[in-house]
Amino acid sequence: MGLSYWEYKTWLSNVDFTIIGSGIVGLNCALHLKEKYPKSKILVLEKGSLPQGASTKNAGFACFGSISEILSDLKTHAEEEVVALVQKRLQGIQALRQLLGDGSIGFGQHGGHELFLSGHQELYEDCCAEMERLNKLLKPVFRDNPFVKTENSFGFGKVQDHYITHKFEGQLDTGKMMYSLLQKCLQQGIPILNGVHVTAIQESGQQATVVTENFEFNSNRVCVATNGFASKLLKNETILPARAQVLVTKPIKNLKIKGTFHFDEGFYYFRNVDDRILFGGGRNLDVKGEETMEFGQTQIIQNRLEELLSDVILPNQKVEIDHRWSGIMGVGTQKTPIVKQVSNNIYCGVRLGGMGVALGSLVGKELAELV
């Protein structure tokens, strides 16, 4: 498809900053660059008709980390690293709330509860034993002990009698959040071109050439913010795609469940949304198979989600599934995101490890500051 003179002149000439990916990171980066350089020409490219990867497809958890997840992180990271990461998640959510306002993102702080299945007695006891230590570790971040034990007040089935609750965990409306970010960019005069698939970025002297399926153009600086898809453009970075499968039920009468919930070391997660239950996870059933950039569902995971939905989350209740979808996250051996200069004119902010809602605003800002 050949572009016209007008199209090149208006959208693709004298571009100061090109951002690839219109998710949380990309849009936050664009907004911070505009604030820093008000006269600059910024262009955001997105291959999907809507933000494609995980930004509009996640469960909308603030995601500070459940107790077993933090204990698991402590096996592979130093205490200071884990505390710093939790601190970053909190700062990221605060930045997002400040930028858009709680109403615009449907933010609510109803706590996050980790359930322990009946067969997971040892994990439950380990977490109970470590609760005091983790509270001491994280109290400086939250200015209070985050973890408390609470009774199974929501009547879940086949679980231990108590949850371990993170008092400060919150939830938000992912769609509202992304809609507000997109609106903010448009108000600032930042164009977002959808349906543009970038196939390569090449260094060319003082600029970089952005190659897409249909055209190419030069940009002074290019920022890659495609998270789980980043390895296609950044050959030297270790970012594995990780698919997450999610379903949402039809409305349930008198639904009492409120808050965000995890079980099985964070591999399963659910929450209330509009009188429905949103439930996702099961990646651990087929880790290799879910290391994919292809959207879609698999029988093994969908069957397990439905089984747990009826046994654990809503025992003795008949529920129907309304929607199913998947999102692609970016993960690696370390939980810390990669925010760096890749070459002269190319930068990246990727590998958010399934914590994009919490970390995305901050990573976007860090990326803008780096550029």
C-alpha positions in Angstrom: 0.0 0.0 0.0 1.6 3.2 -1.1 1.1 6.2 1.1 0.2 9.7 -0.3 2.4 12.8 0.1 -0.2 14.1 2.6 0.0 11.1 4.8 3.8 11.1 4.9 3.9 14.9 5.5 1.3 14.9 8.2 2.0 11.8 10.2 5.4 10.4 9.3 7.8 13.3 8.7 10.0 15.0 11.3 9.0 12.5 14.0 10.9 13.1 17.2 9.7 10.1 19.2 8.0 6.9 17.9 6.6 4.6 20.6 5.7 1.1 19.5 2.8 -0.3 21.6 -0.2 1.6 22.9 -0.5 -0.2 26.2 0.1 1.3 29.7 3.8 1.7 29.2 3.7 3.2 25.8 1.0 5.7 26.5 2.5 6.8 29.8 5.9 7.2 28.0 4.2 9.3 25.4 2.5 11.6 28.0 5.7 12.1 29.9 7.7 12.9 26.8 5.0 15.4 25.8 5.3 17.0 29.2 9.0 17.2 29.0 9.2 18.3 25.3 5.9 20.1 24.6 6.9 21.0 21.0 8.0 17.6 20.0 6.3 15.4 17.5 5.3 12.0 19.1 3.8 9.1 17.3 2.4 5.9 18.9 2.1 2.8 16.7 -0.2 -0.1 17.6 -0.6 -3.3 15.6 -4.0 -4.1 17.0 -7.3 -2.4 16.6 -7.2 -1.9 20.4 -4.1 -2.2 22.7 -3.1 -5.7 21.8 -1.0 -7.5 24.5 -2.0 -7.5 28.1 -3.1 -3.9 28.9 -6.7 -4.4 28.0 -6.8 -8.1 28.7 -5.6 -8.4 32.3 -7.7 -9.0 35.4 -7.4 -5.4 36.7 -5.5 -6.2 40.0 -3.3 -3.5 41.5 -1.0 -6.4 42.2 1.3 -5.8 45.1 1.9 -9.5 45.4 0.2 -12.2 47.5 2.1 -13.7 50.5 3.2 -16.9 48.8 4.3 -15.0 45.7 6.5 -12.7 47.7 7.9 -15.7 49.6 8.6 -17.4 46.2 10.4 -14.2 45.0 12.6 -14.2 48.1 14.0 -17.6 47.0 15.4 -16.0 43.8 15.9 -12.3 44.7 17.6 -10.5 47.6 15.3 -9.0 50.3 16.2 -5.4 49.2 15.2 -6.3 45.6 11.8 -7.7 46.6 11.1 -4.7 48.8 12.1 -2.3 46.0 9.8 -4.2 43.6 6.8 -4.0 45.9 7.6 -0.3 46.5 7.7 0.3 42.7 4.3 -1.4 42.3 2.8 0.8 45.0 4.3 4.0 43.4 3.1 2.8 40.0 -0.5 2.5 41.2 -0.3 5.9 43.0 1.0 7.5 39.8 -1.8 6.0 37.8 -4.4 7.1 40.3 -2.9 10.6 40.4 -2.7 10.9 36.6 -6.3 9.7 35.8 -8.3 9.9 39.0 -9.9 6.9 40.9 -13.3 7.4 39.1 -11.8 7.3 35.7 -10.1 3.9 36.4 -12.9 2.4 38.6 -10.4 2.0 41.5 -11.5 0.3 44.7 -9.5 -0.9 47.6 -11.2 -4.1 48.9 -8.2 -6.0 49.9 -6.5 -9.0 48.3 -7.0 -12.5 49.7 -4.9 -15.6 49.2 -6.8 -18.8 49.6 -5.1 -22.1 50.3 -6.7 -25.2 48.9 -7.4 -28.1 51.3 -4.5 -30.1 49.9 -2.0 -27.2 50.4 -1.7 -27.5 54.2 2.1 -27.2 54.1 2.1 -24.0 51.9 -0.6 -22.5 54.3 1.5 -23.3 57.4 4.7 -21.9 55.8 2.9 -18.7 54.9 1.4 -18.3 58.4 4.9 -18.9 59.9 6.4 -16.2 57.6 3.7 -13.6 58.0 5.4 -11.7 60.8 8.7 -11.6 59.0 7.0 -10.3 55.8 5.0 -7.7 57.7 8.2 -6.4 59.2 9.9 -6.4 55.8 7.0 -4.5 54.1 5.8 -2.3 56.8 8.0 0.6 55.7 6.5 0.4 52.2 2.8 0.4 53.3 3.3 2.2 56.7 1.4 -0.6 58.3 1.5 -4.4 58.4 0.0 -5.5 55.0 -0.8 -9.1 55.9 -3.6 -10.3 58.3 -5.4 -13.6 58.7 -9.1 -13.5 57.9 -11.9 -16.1 58.1 -13.4 -17.8 55.0 -16.3 -15.3 55.0 -17.2 -15.7 51.3 -18.0 -19.4 51.7 -15.4 -20.8 49.2 -15.2 -24.6 49.0 -12.3 -27.0 49.5 -10.0 -24.3 51.1 -8.4 -23.8 54.5 -10.6 -22.0 57.1 -8.6 -18.8 56.9 -7.2 -16.6 54.1 -4.1 -14.4 54.3 -5.3 -11.0 53.3 -3.2 -8.1 51.9 -5.1 -5.1 53.4 -3.9 -2.6 50.8 -4.6 -4.6 47.6 -6.9 -2.8 45.1 -8.7 -3.5 41.8 -9.6 -1.3 38.8 -11.5 -1.4 35.6 -8.9 -2.1 32.9 -11.1 -0.9 30.0 -11.8 2.4 31.7 -8.1 2.9 32.5 -7.0 2.4 29.0 -9.8 4.5 27.5 -8.8 7.3 29.8 -5.1 7.0 28.9 -6.0 7.0 25.2 -8.2 10.1 25.6 -5.4 11.9 27.5 -3.0 11.2 24.7 -5.4 12.5 22.1 -6.1 15.7 24.1 -2.3 16.3 24.2 -2.2 16.0 20.4 -0.4 12.6 20.4 -1.7 10.6 17.4 -2.1 6.8 17.8 -2.1 4.8 14.6 -3.8 1.4 15.0 -3.4 -1.6 12.7 0.3 -0.8 12.1 2.6 -3.8 12.5 6.2 -2.9 13.0 8.5 -5.6 11.6 11.9 -4.1 12.2 13.8 -1.0 13.6 17.1 -0.1 12.0 19.7 2.3 13.2 20.5 4.9 10.5 23.0 7.5 11.7 21.4 10.1 13.8 18.0 8.5 13.5 16.3 5.1 13.4 14.2 3.7 10.5 10.9 2.1 11.5 9.9 -0.6 9.1 6.2 -1.6 9.0 4.3 -4.1 6.8 3.2 -1.2 4.6 5.6 1.7 4.9 8.8 2.9 6.6 9.9 6.2 8.0 12.6 7.8 10.1 12.3 8.9 13.7 14.9 10.6 16.0 14.2 8.2 18.8 12.2 4.9 19.0 10.8 3.3 22.2 9.8 -0.3 22.2 6.9 -0.9 24.7 5.5 -4.2 23.3 6.2 -6.3 26.5 5.4 -9.9 25.7 6.0 -9.3 21.9 9.3 -7.4 22.4 11.6 -10.3 21.4 10.4 -9.9 17.8 12.1 -6.4 17.7 14.8 -6.8 20.4 16.8 -9.8 19.4 19.3 -9.5 22.3 16.8 -9.2 25.2 15.5 -12.3 27.0 11.7 -11.7 27.2 9.5 -14.8 27.1 5.8 -14.4 26.1 3.4 -15.8 28.6 -0.2 -16.3 27.7 -2.8 -15.9 30.4 -6.3 -17.3 29.8 -9.3 -15.6 31.4 -13.1 -16.1 31.6 -15.9 -14.1 33.0 -19.3 -15.4 34.1 -22.8 -14.1 33.3 -24.2 -11.9 36.0 -24.8 -13.7 39.3 -27.7 -12.7 41.6 -26.8 -11.5 45.1 -23.1 -12.0 44.5 -21.4 -11.3 47.9 -17.8 -11.9 46.8 -15.8 -8.6 46.9 -12.1 -8.1 46.4 -9.2 -9.8 44.6 -8.2 -13.4 45.3 -5.3 -15.7 44.5 -4.6 -19.3 45.2 -2.1 -22.0 44.2 0.9 -19.6 44.6 -0.7 -16.9 42.5 -1.2 -19.2 39.4 -5.0 -18.7 39.8 -6.7 -15.4 40.4 -10.3 -14.1 40.5 -12.3 -11.0 41.5 -15.8 -9.6 41.4 -16.7 -7.3 38.5 -20.2 -6.0 37.7 -22.0 -8.8 39.6 -19.8 -11.4 37.8 -16.8 -13.4 38.6 -13.7 -12.9 36.5 -11.3 -15.9 36.8 -8.0 -16.6 35.1 -4.8 -18.6 35.4 -3.7 -22.2 35.0 -0.5 -21.3 33.1 1.3 -23.8 35.3 -0.7 -26.7 33.8 1.3 -26.2 30.5 4.1 -23.7 31.0 5.9 -24.4 27.7 2.6 -24.4 25.7 1.7 -21.0 27.2 5.0 -19.5 26.1 3.3 -18.3 23.0 2.5 -15.0 21.2 -0.7 -16.6 19.8 -4.0 -15.6 21.5 -6.5 -18.3 22.2 -7.7 -20.9 24.7 -6.8 -24.5 25.4 -9.0 -27.3 26.6 -6.8 -28.4 29.5 -6.8 -24.9 31.0 -10.4 -24.0 30.3 -11.6 -27.3 31.8 -9.6 -26.7 34.9 -10.9 -23.1 35.3 -14.4 -24.3 35.0 -13.8 -27.1 37.5 -12.3 -24.7 40.1 -15.0 -22.2 39.5 -17.7 -24.7 40.5 -15.7 -26.5 43.2 -13.9 -23.7 45.0 -15.2 -20.2 44.0 -18.9 -20.8 43.7 -19.7 -24.2 45.2 -23.4 -25.3 44.9 -24.2 -22.6 42.5 -25.1 -22.9 38.8 -23.1 -20.4 36.8 -22.7 -19.8 33.0 -19.6 -18.5 31.2 -20.2 -15.3 29.2 -16.7 -14.5 27.7 -13.3 -16.1 27.3 -10.1 -14.4 26.2 -6.4 -14.4 26.6 -3.6 -11.8 27.1 0.1 -12.0 26.4 2.5 -11.0 29.2 6.3 -10.6 29.1 8.3 -12.6 31.6 11.9 -13.6 32.4 14.1 -15.1 35.0 14.0 -11.8 37.0 10.9 -9.9 38.0 12.5 -6.5 37.5 11.4 -4.8 34.2 13.9 -4.0 31.5 14.2 -0.3 31.0 17.3 0.5 28.9 18.9 2.1 25.9 19.3 -0.7 23.4 21.4 1.2 20.8 22.1 4.8 19.7 18.5 5.8 19.0 16.5 2.8 20.3 15.2 2.3 23.8 12.8 -0.2 25.5 10.6 -0.6 28.6 9.5 -4.3 28.7 9.2 -7.5 30.7 6.6 -6.5 33.3 6.2 -10.0 34.6 2.4 -10.0 34.8 2.5 -6.8 36.9 1.8 -4.3 34.2 -1.1 -2.6 35.9 1.1 -1.8 38.9 4.4 -1.2 37.1 3.3 0.2 33.7 2.9 3.9 34.7 6.3 3.9 36.4 8.1 2.0 33.6 6.6 4.4 31.0 7.8 7.4 33.0 11.3 5.8 33.5 11.5 5.1 29.8 10.6 8.8 28.9 13.3 10.0 31.3 15.9 7.7 29.8 15.1 8.9 26.3 
